[in-house]
Amino acid sequence: MEYRLPAEDAVAEHLAAYPPRVRSLMLEVLTLPDAERARGIGELHAEERSRGFAEVLIDLEEDPAARAFVVGMLQEIERRTPPA
């Protein structure tokens, strides 16, 4: 049986609430090699519509452990989500 801390469940809930395309984009960007990831985040930040999303990604860049945790959670959600 898998045990999660309440904070882990809360993060999973928040990530699951994103539309599937947003989760996929987040996972795609977060798993790019360093230079490509920085470029992708910069492009998202340059657009006013995606600036808030880019800010979340920037925060994750500043904490590699948090980034790895979110990547793992997104991968888990993707595995459990039936294809559209």
PyMOL Python script that loads the backbone (N, CA, C, O; Angstrom):
from pymol import cmd

cmd.read_pdbstr("""\
ATOM      1  N   MET A   1       0.843  -1.188   0.000  1.00  0.00           N
ATOM      2  CA  MET A   1       0.000   0.000   0.000  1.00  0.00           C
ATOM      3  C   MET A   1       0.882   1.243   0.000  1.00  0.00           C
ATOM      4  O   MET A   1       1.861   1.332   0.741  1.00  0.00           O
ATOM      5  N   GLU A   2       0.520   2.181  -0.832  1.00  0.00           N
ATOM      6  CA  GLU A   2       1.282   3.420  -0.949  1.00  0.00           C
ATOM      7  C   GLU A   2       0.765   4.428   0.076  1.00  0.00           C
ATOM      8  O   GLU A   2      -0.442   4.613   0.231  1.00  0.00           O
ATOM      9  N   TYR A   3       1.694   5.071   0.767  1.00  0.00           N
ATOM     10  CA  TYR A   3       1.313   6.089   1.744  1.00  0.00           C
ATOM     11  C   TYR A   3       1.816   7.437   1.261  1.00  0.00           C
ATOM     12  O   TYR A   3       2.959   7.568   0.824  1.00  0.00           O
ATOM     13  N   ARG A   4       0.958   8.426   1.343  1.00  0.00           N
ATOM     14  CA  ARG A   4       1.340   9.787   0.986  1.00  0.00           C
ATOM     15  C   ARG A   4       1.041  10.714   2.154  1.00  0.00           C
ATOM     16  O   ARG A   4       0.109  10.502   2.929  1.00  0.00           O
ATOM     17  N   LEU A   5       1.847  11.726   2.247  1.00  0.00           N
ATOM     18  CA  LEU A   5       1.596  12.788   3.205  1.00  0.00           C
ATOM     19  C   LEU A   5       0.430  13.632   2.713  1.00  0.00           C
ATOM     20  O   LEU A   5       0.188  13.696   1.508  1.00  0.00           O
ATOM     21  N   PRO A   6      -0.297  14.281   3.616  1.00  0.00           N
ATOM     22  CA  PRO A   6      -1.411  15.131   3.185  1.00  0.00           C
ATOM     23  C   PRO A   6      -0.989  16.193   2.155  1.00  0.00           C
ATOM     24  O   PRO A   6      -1.747  16.488   1.231  1.00  0.00           O
ATOM     25  N   ALA A   7       0.197  16.758   2.305  1.00  0.00           N
ATOM     26  CA  ALA A   7       0.667  17.764   1.346  1.00  0.00           C
ATOM     27  C   ALA A   7       0.845  17.153  -0.040  1.00  0.00           C
ATOM     28  O   ALA A   7       0.578  17.812  -1.044  1.00  0.00           O
ATOM     29  N   GLU A   8       1.295  15.898  -0.105  1.00  0.00           N
ATOM     30  CA  GLU A   8       1.444  15.220  -1.391  1.00  0.00           C
ATOM     31  C   GLU A   8       0.083  15.029  -2.051  1.00  0.00           C
ATOM     32  O   GLU A   8      -0.065  15.229  -3.257  1.00  0.00           O
ATOM     33  N   ASP A   9      -0.895  14.646  -1.261  1.00  0.00           N
ATOM     34  CA  ASP A   9      -2.254  14.498  -1.793  1.00  0.00           C
ATOM     35  C   ASP A   9      -2.780  15.834  -2.305  1.00  0.00           C
ATOM     36  O   ASP A   9      -3.439  15.885  -3.343  1.00  0.00           O
ATOM     37  N   ALA A  10      -2.495  16.902  -1.589  1.00  0.00           N
ATOM     38  CA  ALA A  10      -2.961  18.223  -2.007  1.00  0.00           C
ATOM     39  C   ALA A  10      -2.327  18.626  -3.340  1.00  0.00           C
ATOM     40  O   ALA A  10      -3.013  19.154  -4.215  1.00  0.00           O
ATOM     41  N   VAL A  11      -1.032  18.381  -3.497  1.00  0.00           N
ATOM     42  CA  VAL A  11      -0.362  18.705  -4.763  1.00  0.00           C
ATOM     43  C   VAL A  11      -0.963  17.872  -5.891  1.00  0.00           C
ATOM     44  O   VAL A  11      -1.237  18.394  -6.971  1.00  0.00           O
ATOM     45  N   ALA A  12      -1.165  16.593  -5.646  1.00  0.00           N
ATOM     46  CA  ALA A  12      -1.752  15.716  -6.658  1.00  0.00           C
ATOM     47  C   ALA A  12      -3.135  16.219  -7.069  1.00  0.00           C
ATOM     48  O   ALA A  12      -3.468  16.218  -8.254  1.00  0.00           O
ATOM     49  N   GLU A  13      -3.929  16.642  -6.110  1.00  0.00           N
ATOM     50  CA  GLU A  13      -5.261  17.173  -6.394  1.00  0.00           C
ATOM     51  C   GLU A  13      -5.195  18.419  -7.262  1.00  0.00           C
ATOM     52  O   GLU A  13      -5.945  18.551  -8.229  1.00  0.00           O
ATOM     53  N   HIS A  14      -4.295  19.332  -6.913  1.00  0.00           N
ATOM     54  CA  HIS A  14      -4.149  20.571  -7.683  1.00  0.00           C
ATOM     55  C   HIS A  14      -3.690  20.279  -9.106  1.00  0.00           C
ATOM     56  O   HIS A  14      -4.216  20.852 -10.060  1.00  0.00           O
ATOM     57  N   LEU A  15      -2.718  19.394  -9.250  1.00  0.00           N
ATOM     58  CA  LEU A  15      -2.232  19.060 -10.589  1.00  0.00           C
ATOM     59  C   LEU A  15      -3.317  18.374 -11.411  1.00  0.00           C
ATOM     60  O   LEU A  15      -3.457  18.644 -12.604  1.00  0.00           O
ATOM     61  N   ALA A  16      -4.077  17.499 -10.787  1.00  0.00           N
ATOM     62  CA  ALA A  16      -5.146  16.791 -11.497  1.00  0.00           C
ATOM     63  C   ALA A  16      -6.245  17.749 -11.959  1.00  0.00           C
ATOM     64  O   ALA A  16      -6.964  17.453 -12.913  1.00  0.00           O
ATOM     65  N   ALA A  17      -6.377  18.892 -11.291  1.00  0.00           N
ATOM     66  CA  ALA A  17      -7.403  19.860 -11.656  1.00  0.00           C
ATOM     67  C   ALA A  17      -7.059  20.625 -12.939  1.00  0.00           C
ATOM     68  O   ALA A  17      -7.946  21.187 -13.582  1.00  0.00           O
ATOM     69  N   TYR A  18      -5.780  20.647 -13.313  1.00  0.00           N
ATOM     70  CA  TYR A  18      -5.403  21.294 -14.571  1.00  0.00           C
ATOM     71  C   TYR A  18      -6.004  20.510 -15.731  1.00  0.00           C
ATOM     72  O   TYR A  18      -6.143  19.289 -15.651  1.00  0.00           O
ATOM     73  N   PRO A  19      -6.358  21.202 -16.805  1.00  0.00           N
ATOM     74  CA  PRO A  19      -6.814  20.480 -17.996  1.00  0.00           C
ATOM     75  C   PRO A  19      -5.696  19.554 -18.500  1.00  0.00           C
ATOM     76  O   PRO A  19      -4.517  19.852 -18.308  1.00  0.00           O
ATOM     77  N   PRO A  20      -6.055  18.444 -19.137  1.00  0.00           N
ATOM     78  CA  PRO A  20      -5.039  17.502 -19.610  1.00  0.00           C
ATOM     79  C   PRO A  20      -3.949  18.141 -20.479  1.00  0.00           C
ATOM     80  O   PRO A  20      -2.775  17.792 -20.350  1.00  0.00           O
ATOM     81  N   ARG A  21      -4.324  19.063 -21.351  1.00  0.00           N
ATOM     82  CA  ARG A  21      -3.313  19.699 -22.225  1.00  0.00           C
ATOM     83  C   ARG A  21      -2.315  20.505 -21.405  1.00  0.00           C
ATOM     84  O   ARG A  21      -1.127  20.520 -21.728  1.00  0.00           O
ATOM     85  N   VAL A  22      -2.766  21.164 -20.369  1.00  0.00           N
ATOM     86  CA  VAL A  22      -1.863  21.950 -19.519  1.00  0.00           C
ATOM     87  C   VAL A  22      -0.919  21.015 -18.767  1.00  0.00           C
ATOM     88  O   VAL A  22       0.277  21.287 -18.661  1.00  0.00           O
ATOM     89  N   ARG A  23      -1.459  19.916 -18.247  1.00  0.00           N
ATOM     90  CA  ARG A  23      -0.597  18.943 -17.557  1.00  0.00           C
ATOM     91  C   ARG A  23       0.450  18.389 -18.509  1.00  0.00           C
ATOM     92  O   ARG A  23       1.619  18.258 -18.145  1.00  0.00           O
ATOM     93  N   SER A  24       0.034  18.063 -19.729  1.00  0.00           N
ATOM     94  CA  SER A  24       0.975  17.526 -20.711  1.00  0.00           C
ATOM     95  C   SER A  24       2.063  18.538 -21.042  1.00  0.00           C
ATOM     96  O   SER A  24       3.239  18.185 -21.133  1.00  0.00           O
ATOM     97  N   LEU A  25       1.672  19.786 -21.222  1.00  0.00           N
ATOM     98  CA  LEU A  25       2.657  20.836 -21.513  1.00  0.00           C
ATOM     99  C   LEU A  25       3.611  21.012 -20.348  1.00  0.00           C
ATOM    100  O   LEU A  25       4.819  21.149 -20.542  1.00  0.00           O
ATOM    101  N   MET A  26       3.074  21.009 -19.145  1.00  0.00           N
ATOM    102  CA  MET A  26       3.915  21.163 -17.955  1.00  0.00           C
ATOM    103  C   MET A  26       4.930  20.020 -17.884  1.00  0.00           C
ATOM    104  O   MET A  26       6.116  20.254 -17.651  1.00  0.00           O
ATOM    105  N   LEU A  27       4.469  18.801 -18.082  1.00  0.00           N
ATOM    106  CA  LEU A  27       5.359  17.650 -18.040  1.00  0.00           C
ATOM    107  C   LEU A  27       6.394  17.726 -19.159  1.00  0.00           C
ATOM    108  O   LEU A  27       7.574  17.444 -18.947  1.00  0.00           O
ATOM    109  N   GLU A  28       5.944  18.106 -20.341  1.00  0.00           N
ATOM    110  CA  GLU A  28       6.860  18.229 -21.480  1.00  0.00           C
ATOM    111  C   GLU A  28       7.975  19.230 -21.179  1.00  0.00           C
ATOM    112  O   GLU A  28       9.150  18.934 -21.395  1.00  0.00           O
ATOM    113  N   VAL A  29       7.613  20.404 -20.685  1.00  0.00           N
ATOM    114  CA  VAL A  29       8.607  21.447 -20.405  1.00  0.00           C
ATOM    115  C   VAL A  29       9.528  21.025 -19.261  1.00  0.00           C
ATOM    116  O   VAL A  29      10.742  21.205 -19.349  1.00  0.00           O
ATOM    117  N   LEU A  30       8.968  20.471 -18.198  1.00  0.00           N
ATOM    118  CA  LEU A  30       9.770  20.120 -17.029  1.00  0.00           C
ATOM    119  C   LEU A  30      10.751  18.980 -17.288  1.00  0.00           C
ATOM    120  O   LEU A  30      11.707  18.811 -16.532  1.00  0.00           O
ATOM    121  N   THR A  31      10.532  18.200 -18.336  1.00  0.00           N
ATOM    122  CA  THR A  31      11.430  17.081 -18.619  1.00  0.00           C
ATOM    123  C   THR A  31      12.404  17.371 -19.760  1.00  0.00           C
ATOM    124  O   THR A  31      13.156  16.486 -20.170  1.00  0.00           O
ATOM    125  N   LEU A  32      12.397  18.593 -20.272  1.00  0.00           N
ATOM    126  CA  LEU A  32      13.372  18.974 -21.294  1.00  0.00           C
ATOM    127  C   LEU A  32      14.764  19.084 -20.666  1.00  0.00           C
ATOM    128  O   LEU A  32      14.882  19.310 -19.461  1.00  0.00           O
ATOM    129  N   PRO A  33      15.814  18.925 -21.471  1.00  0.00           N
ATOM    130  CA  PRO A  33      17.170  19.198 -20.967  1.00  0.00           C
ATOM    131  C   PRO A  33      17.255  20.651 -20.487  1.00  0.00           C
ATOM    132  O   PRO A  33      16.475  21.501 -20.918  1.00  0.00           O
ATOM    133  N   ASP A  34      18.197  20.924 -19.604  1.00  0.00           N
ATOM    134  CA  ASP A  34      18.290  22.231 -18.932  1.00  0.00           C
ATOM    135  C   ASP A  34      18.137  23.439 -19.856  1.00  0.00           C
ATOM    136  O   ASP A  34      17.265  24.278 -19.631  1.00  0.00           O
ATOM    137  N   ALA A  35      18.975  23.539 -20.895  1.00  0.00           N
ATOM    138  CA  ALA A  35      18.947  24.724 -21.765  1.00  0.00           C
ATOM    139  C   ALA A  35      17.612  24.841 -22.494  1.00  0.00           C
ATOM    140  O   ALA A  35      17.065  25.936 -22.613  1.00  0.00           O
ATOM    141  N   GLU A  36      17.092  23.729 -22.976  1.00  0.00           N
ATOM    142  CA  GLU A  36      15.806  23.757 -23.677  1.00  0.00           C
ATOM    143  C   GLU A  36      14.674  24.104 -22.724  1.00  0.00           C
ATOM    144  O   GLU A  36      13.739  24.811 -23.099  1.00  0.00           O
ATOM    145  N   ARG A  37      14.754  23.613 -21.500  1.00  0.00           N
ATOM    146  CA  ARG A  37      13.736  23.902 -20.486  1.00  0.00           C
ATOM    147  C   ARG A  37      13.726  25.399 -20.184  1.00  0.00           C
ATOM    148  O   ARG A  37      12.660  26.010 -20.107  1.00  0.00           O
ATOM    149  N   ALA A  38      14.902  25.985 -20.013  1.00  0.00           N
ATOM    150  CA  ALA A  38      14.992  27.422 -19.732  1.00  0.00           C
ATOM    151  C   ALA A  38      14.421  28.226 -20.894  1.00  0.00           C
ATOM    152  O   ALA A  38      13.708  29.207 -20.682  1.00  0.00           O
ATOM    153  N   ARG A  39      14.729  27.816 -22.110  1.00  0.00           N
ATOM    154  CA  ARG A  39      14.223  28.501 -23.298  1.00  0.00           C
ATOM    155  C   ARG A  39      12.691  28.387 -23.365  1.00  0.00           C
ATOM    156  O   ARG A  39      12.001  29.370 -23.635  1.00  0.00           O
ATOM    157  N   GLY A  40      12.176  27.192 -23.120  1.00  0.00           N
ATOM    158  CA  GLY A  40      10.727  26.984 -23.162  1.00  0.00           C
ATOM    159  C   GLY A  40       9.997  27.810 -22.123  1.00  0.00           C
ATOM    160  O   GLY A  40       8.954  28.400 -22.405  1.00  0.00           O
ATOM    161  N   ILE A  41      10.548  27.850 -20.919  1.00  0.00           N
ATOM    162  CA  ILE A  41       9.931  28.651 -19.861  1.00  0.00           C
ATOM    163  C   ILE A  41       9.990  30.127 -20.226  1.00  0.00           C
ATOM    164  O   ILE A  41       9.032  30.867 -20.002  1.00  0.00           O
ATOM    165  N   GLY A  42      11.111  30.551 -20.785  1.00  0.00           N
ATOM    166  CA  GLY A  42      11.243  31.951 -21.210  1.00  0.00           C
ATOM    167  C   GLY A  42      10.212  32.326 -22.262  1.00  0.00           C
ATOM    168  O   GLY A  42       9.643  33.416 -22.218  1.00  0.00           O
ATOM    169  N   GLU A  43       9.969  31.420 -23.214  1.00  0.00           N
ATOM    170  CA  GLU A  43       8.968  31.681 -24.252  1.00  0.00           C
ATOM    171  C   GLU A  43       7.573  31.791 -23.640  1.00  0.00           C
ATOM    172  O   GLU A  43       6.791  32.660 -24.026  1.00  0.00           O
ATOM    173  N   LEU A  44       7.265  30.917 -22.693  1.00  0.00           N
ATOM    174  CA  LEU A  44       5.962  30.996 -22.025  1.00  0.00           C
ATOM    175  C   LEU A  44       5.835  32.291 -21.225  1.00  0.00           C
ATOM    176  O   LEU A  44       4.764  32.896 -21.183  1.00  0.00           O
ATOM    177  N   HIS A  45       6.924  32.713 -20.595  1.00  0.00           N
ATOM    178  CA  HIS A  45       6.902  33.923 -19.775  1.00  0.00           C
ATOM    179  C   HIS A  45       6.749  35.170 -20.637  1.00  0.00           C
ATOM    180  O   HIS A  45       6.186  36.170 -20.193  1.00  0.00           O
ATOM    181  N   ALA A  46       7.244  35.112 -21.861  1.00  0.00           N
ATOM    182  CA  ALA A  46       7.162  36.269 -22.754  1.00  0.00           C
ATOM    183  C   ALA A  46       5.728  36.552 -23.190  1.00  0.00           C
ATOM    184  O   ALA A  46       5.392  37.687 -23.529  1.00  0.00           O
ATOM    185  N   GLU A  47       4.891  35.534 -23.182  1.00  0.00           N
ATOM    186  CA  GLU A  47       3.486  35.698 -23.573  1.00  0.00           C
ATOM    187  C   GLU A  47       2.642  36.038 -22.351  1.00  0.00           C
ATOM    188  O   GLU A  47       2.676  35.326 -21.347  1.00  0.00           O
ATOM    189  N   GLU A  48       1.902  37.106 -22.437  1.00  0.00           N
ATOM    190  CA  GLU A  48       1.086  37.542 -21.292  1.00  0.00           C
ATOM    191  C   GLU A  48       0.102  36.464 -20.844  1.00  0.00           C
ATOM    192  O   GLU A  48      -0.124  36.287 -19.646  1.00  0.00           O
ATOM    193  N   ARG A  49      -0.481  35.746 -21.797  1.00  0.00           N
ATOM    194  CA  ARG A  49      -1.485  34.724 -21.470  1.00  0.00           C
ATOM    195  C   ARG A  49      -0.912  33.561 -20.663  1.00  0.00           C
ATOM    196  O   ARG A  49      -1.630  32.937 -19.883  1.00  0.00           O
ATOM    197  N   SER A  50       0.360  33.269 -20.842  1.00  0.00           N
ATOM    198  CA  SER A  50       0.948  32.112 -20.156  1.00  0.00           C
ATOM    199  C   SER A  50       1.960  32.509 -19.084  1.00  0.00           C
ATOM    200  O   SER A  50       2.678  31.657 -18.561  1.00  0.00           O
ATOM    201  N   ARG A  51       2.020  33.785 -18.758  1.00  0.00           N
ATOM    202  CA  ARG A  51       3.012  34.262 -17.794  1.00  0.00           C
ATOM    203  C   ARG A  51       2.831  33.634 -16.413  1.00  0.00           C
ATOM    204  O   ARG A  51       3.818  33.254 -15.782  1.00  0.00           O
ATOM    205  N   GLY A  52       1.611  33.519 -15.937  1.00  0.00           N
ATOM    206  CA  GLY A  52       1.371  32.913 -14.627  1.00  0.00           C
ATOM    207  C   GLY A  52       1.808  31.464 -14.588  1.00  0.00           C
ATOM    208  O   GLY A  52       2.391  31.009 -13.604  1.00  0.00           O
ATOM    209  N   PHE A  53       1.524  30.734 -15.664  1.00  0.00           N
ATOM    210  CA  PHE A  53       1.951  29.349 -15.793  1.00  0.00           C
ATOM    211  C   PHE A  53       3.481  29.279 -15.772  1.00  0.00           C
ATOM    212  O   PHE A  53       4.058  28.417 -15.110  1.00  0.00           O
ATOM    213  N   ALA A  54       4.128  30.185 -16.495  1.00  0.00           N
ATOM    214  CA  ALA A  54       5.588  30.228 -16.520  1.00  0.00           C
ATOM    215  C   ALA A  54       6.157  30.515 -15.132  1.00  0.00           C
ATOM    216  O   ALA A  54       7.202  29.976 -14.767  1.00  0.00           O
ATOM    217  N   GLU A  55       5.487  31.348 -14.370  1.00  0.00           N
ATOM    218  CA  GLU A  55       5.946  31.655 -13.003  1.00  0.00           C
ATOM    219  C   GLU A  55       5.974  30.397 -12.139  1.00  0.00           C
ATOM    220  O   GLU A  55       6.887  30.216 -11.334  1.00  0.00           O
ATOM    221  N   VAL A  56       4.983  29.532 -12.302  1.00  0.00           N
ATOM    222  CA  VAL A  56       4.966  28.255 -11.572  1.00  0.00           C
ATOM    223  C   VAL A  56       6.173  27.419 -11.978  1.00  0.00           C
ATOM    224  O   VAL A  56       6.844  26.831 -11.130  1.00  0.00           O
ATOM    225  N   LEU A  57       6.446  27.369 -13.283  1.00  0.00           N
ATOM    226  CA  LEU A  57       7.592  26.603 -13.770  1.00  0.00           C
ATOM    227  C   LEU A  57       8.910  27.196 -13.273  1.00  0.00           C
ATOM    228  O   LEU A  57       9.842  26.457 -12.954  1.00  0.00           O
ATOM    229  N   ILE A  58       8.991  28.512 -13.208  1.00  0.00           N
ATOM    230  CA  ILE A  58      10.200  29.176 -12.692  1.00  0.00           C
ATOM    231  C   ILE A  58      10.407  28.800 -11.227  1.00  0.00           C
ATOM    232  O   ILE A  58      11.528  28.502 -10.816  1.00  0.00           O
ATOM    233  N   ASP A  59       9.337  28.811 -10.443  1.00  0.00           N
ATOM    234  CA  ASP A  59       9.448  28.417  -9.038  1.00  0.00           C
ATOM    235  C   ASP A  59       9.961  26.983  -8.918  1.00  0.00           C
ATOM    236  O   ASP A  59      10.771  26.683  -8.042  1.00  0.00           O
ATOM    237  N   LEU A  60       9.492  26.105  -9.794  1.00  0.00           N
ATOM    238  CA  LEU A  60       9.954  24.713  -9.761  1.00  0.00           C
ATOM    239  C   LEU A  60      11.411  24.601 -10.194  1.00  0.00           C
ATOM    240  O   LEU A  60      12.131  23.720  -9.725  1.00  0.00           O
ATOM    241  N   GLU A  61      11.846  25.483 -11.080  1.00  0.00           N
ATOM    242  CA  GLU A  61      13.254  25.497 -11.501  1.00  0.00           C
ATOM    243  C   GLU A  61      14.171  25.818 -10.322  1.00  0.00           C
ATOM    244  O   GLU A  61      15.296  25.324 -10.245  1.00  0.00           O
ATOM    245  N   GLU A  62      13.684  26.635  -9.423  1.00  0.00           N
ATOM    246  CA  GLU A  62      14.491  27.062  -8.287  1.00  0.00           C
ATOM    247  C   GLU A  62      14.619  25.983  -7.218  1.00  0.00           C
ATOM    248  O   GLU A  62      15.442  26.100  -6.310  1.00  0.00           O
ATOM    249  N   ASP A  63      13.805  24.929  -7.325  1.00  0.00           N
ATOM    250  CA  ASP A  63      13.838  23.845  -6.342  1.00  0.00           C
ATOM    251  C   ASP A  63      13.815  22.507  -7.081  1.00  0.00           C
ATOM    252  O   ASP A  63      12.743  21.975  -7.370  1.00  0.00           O
ATOM    253  N   PRO A  64      15.003  21.960  -7.389  1.00  0.00           N
ATOM    254  CA  PRO A  64      15.060  20.715  -8.158  1.00  0.00           C
ATOM    255  C   PRO A  64      14.285  19.558  -7.527  1.00  0.00           C
ATOM    256  O   PRO A  64      13.722  18.734  -8.248  1.00  0.00           O
ATOM    257  N   ALA A  65      14.246  19.484  -6.212  1.00  0.00           N
ATOM    258  CA  ALA A  65      13.493  18.407  -5.556  1.00  0.00           C
ATOM    259  C   ALA A  65      11.995  18.581  -5.811  1.00  0.00           C
ATOM    260  O   ALA A  65      11.293  17.605  -6.077  1.00  0.00           O
ATOM    261  N   ALA A  66      11.513  19.800  -5.731  1.00  0.00           N
ATOM    262  CA  ALA A  66      10.097  20.063  -6.004  1.00  0.00           C
ATOM    263  C   ALA A  66       9.785  19.769  -7.464  1.00  0.00           C
ATOM    264  O   ALA A  66       8.737  19.206  -7.781  1.00  0.00           O
ATOM    265  N   ARG A  67      10.710  20.156  -8.361  1.00  0.00           N
ATOM    266  CA  ARG A  67      10.501  19.872  -9.777  1.00  0.00           C
ATOM    267  C   ARG A  67      10.395  18.363 -10.006  1.00  0.00           C
ATOM    268  O   ARG A  67       9.501  17.902 -10.716  1.00  0.00           O
ATOM    269  N   ALA A  68      11.301  17.603  -9.410  1.00  0.00           N
ATOM    270  CA  ALA A  68      11.278  16.146  -9.563  1.00  0.00           C
ATOM    271  C   ALA A  68       9.986  15.560  -8.995  1.00  0.00           C
ATOM    272  O   ALA A  68       9.403  14.645  -9.576  1.00  0.00           O
ATOM    273  N   PHE A  69       9.550  16.086  -7.870  1.00  0.00           N
ATOM    274  CA  PHE A  69       8.299  15.619  -7.253  1.00  0.00           C
ATOM    275  C   PHE A  69       7.113  15.874  -8.182  1.00  0.00           C
ATOM    276  O   PHE A  69       6.288  14.986  -8.397  1.00  0.00           O
ATOM    277  N   VAL A  70       7.030  17.080  -8.731  1.00  0.00           N
ATOM    278  CA  VAL A  70       5.919  17.431  -9.612  1.00  0.00           C
ATOM    279  C   VAL A  70       5.965  16.593 -10.889  1.00  0.00           C
ATOM    280  O   VAL A  70       4.925  16.148 -11.373  1.00  0.00           O
ATOM    281  N   VAL A  71       7.150  16.376 -11.432  1.00  0.00           N
ATOM    282  CA  VAL A  71       7.276  15.520 -12.618  1.00  0.00           C
ATOM    283  C   VAL A  71       6.737  14.125 -12.305  1.00  0.00           C
ATOM    284  O   VAL A  71       5.981  13.556 -13.093  1.00  0.00           O
ATOM    285  N   GLY A  72       7.122  13.582 -11.167  1.00  0.00           N
ATOM    286  CA  GLY A  72       6.630  12.262 -10.771  1.00  0.00           C
ATOM    287  C   GLY A  72       5.120  12.231 -10.617  1.00  0.00           C
ATOM    288  O   GLY A  72       4.465  11.279 -11.043  1.00  0.00           O
ATOM    289  N   MET A  73       4.572  13.264 -10.012  1.00  0.00           N
ATOM    290  CA  MET A  73       3.113  13.327  -9.831  1.00  0.00           C
ATOM    291  C   MET A  73       2.406  13.440 -11.180  1.00  0.00           C
ATOM    292  O   MET A  73       1.388  12.787 -11.409  1.00  0.00           O
ATOM    293  N   LEU A  74       2.951  14.274 -12.076  1.00  0.00           N
ATOM    294  CA  LEU A  74       2.344  14.418 -13.397  1.00  0.00           C
ATOM    295  C   LEU A  74       2.416  13.112 -14.183  1.00  0.00           C
ATOM    296  O   LEU A  74       1.464  12.748 -14.873  1.00  0.00           O
ATOM    297  N   GLN A  75       3.527  12.418 -14.082  1.00  0.00           N
ATOM    298  CA  GLN A  75       3.654  11.129 -14.766  1.00  0.00           C
ATOM    299  C   GLN A  75       2.638  10.129 -14.217  1.00  0.00           C
ATOM    300  O   GLN A  75       2.038   9.367 -14.974  1.00  0.00           O
ATOM    301  N   GLU A  76       2.450  10.136 -12.918  1.00  0.00           N
ATOM    302  CA  GLU A  76       1.465   9.245 -12.292  1.00  0.00           C
ATOM    303  C   GLU A  76       0.057   9.575 -12.776  1.00  0.00           C
ATOM    304  O   GLU A  76      -0.721   8.675 -13.093  1.00  0.00           O
ATOM    305  N   ILE A  77      -0.272  10.859 -12.834  1.00  0.00           N
ATOM    306  CA  ILE A  77      -1.598  11.281 -13.304  1.00  0.00           C
ATOM    307  C   ILE A  77      -1.785  10.860 -14.754  1.00  0.00           C
ATOM    308  O   ILE A  77      -2.849  10.370 -15.131  1.00  0.00           O
ATOM    309  N   GLU A  78      -0.751  11.051 -15.566  1.00  0.00           N
ATOM    310  CA  GLU A  78      -0.833  10.664 -16.984  1.00  0.00           C
ATOM    311  C   GLU A  78      -1.080   9.165 -17.128  1.00  0.00           C
ATOM    312  O   GLU A  78      -1.873   8.744 -17.970  1.00  0.00           O
ATOM    313  N   ARG A  79      -0.411   8.366 -16.317  1.00  0.00           N
ATOM    314  CA  ARG A  79      -0.591   6.907 -16.377  1.00  0.00           C
ATOM    315  C   ARG A  79      -2.016   6.507 -16.010  1.00  0.00           C
ATOM    316  O   ARG A  79      -2.563   5.553 -16.564  1.00  0.00           O
ATOM    317  N   ARG A  80      -2.609   7.234 -15.080  1.00  0.00           N
ATOM    318  CA  ARG A  80      -3.951   6.890 -14.587  1.00  0.00           C
ATOM    319  C   ARG A  80      -5.074   7.499 -15.410  1.00  0.00           C
ATOM    320  O   ARG A  80      -6.232   7.112 -15.254  1.00  0.00           O
ATOM    321  N   THR A  81      -4.745   8.462 -16.299  1.00  0.00           N
ATOM    322  CA  THR A  81      -5.755   9.143 -17.075  1.00  0.00           C
ATOM    323  C   THR A  81      -5.953   8.413 -18.398  1.00  0.00           C
ATOM    324  O   THR A  81      -4.999   8.230 -19.154  1.00  0.00           O
ATOM    325  N   PRO A  82      -7.185   7.994 -18.681  1.00  0.00           N
ATOM    326  CA  PRO A  82      -7.422   7.322 -19.955  1.00  0.00           C
ATOM    327  C   PRO A  82      -7.212   8.277 -21.117  1.00  0.00           C
ATOM    328  O   PRO A  82      -7.482   9.470 -20.987  1.00  0.00           O
ATOM    329  N   PRO A  83      -6.731   7.774 -22.261  1.00  0.00           N
ATOM    330  CA  PRO A  83      -6.538   8.656 -23.425  1.00  0.00           C
ATOM    331  C   PRO A  83      -7.847   9.254 -23.888  1.00  0.00           C
ATOM    332  O   PRO A  83      -8.908   8.641 -23.766  1.00  0.00           O
ATOM    333  N   ALA A  84      -7.757  10.456 -24.420  1.00  0.00           N
ATOM    334  CA  ALA A  84      -8.973  11.163 -24.885  1.00  0.00           C
ATOM    335  C   ALA A  84      -9.464  10.625 -26.204  1.00  0.00           C
ATOM    336  O   ALA A  84     -10.468  11.104 -26.731  1.00  0.00           O
TER     337      ALA A  84
END
""", "prot")
cmd.dss("prot")
cmd.show_as("cartoon", "prot")
cmd.util.cbc("prot")
cmd.orient("prot")
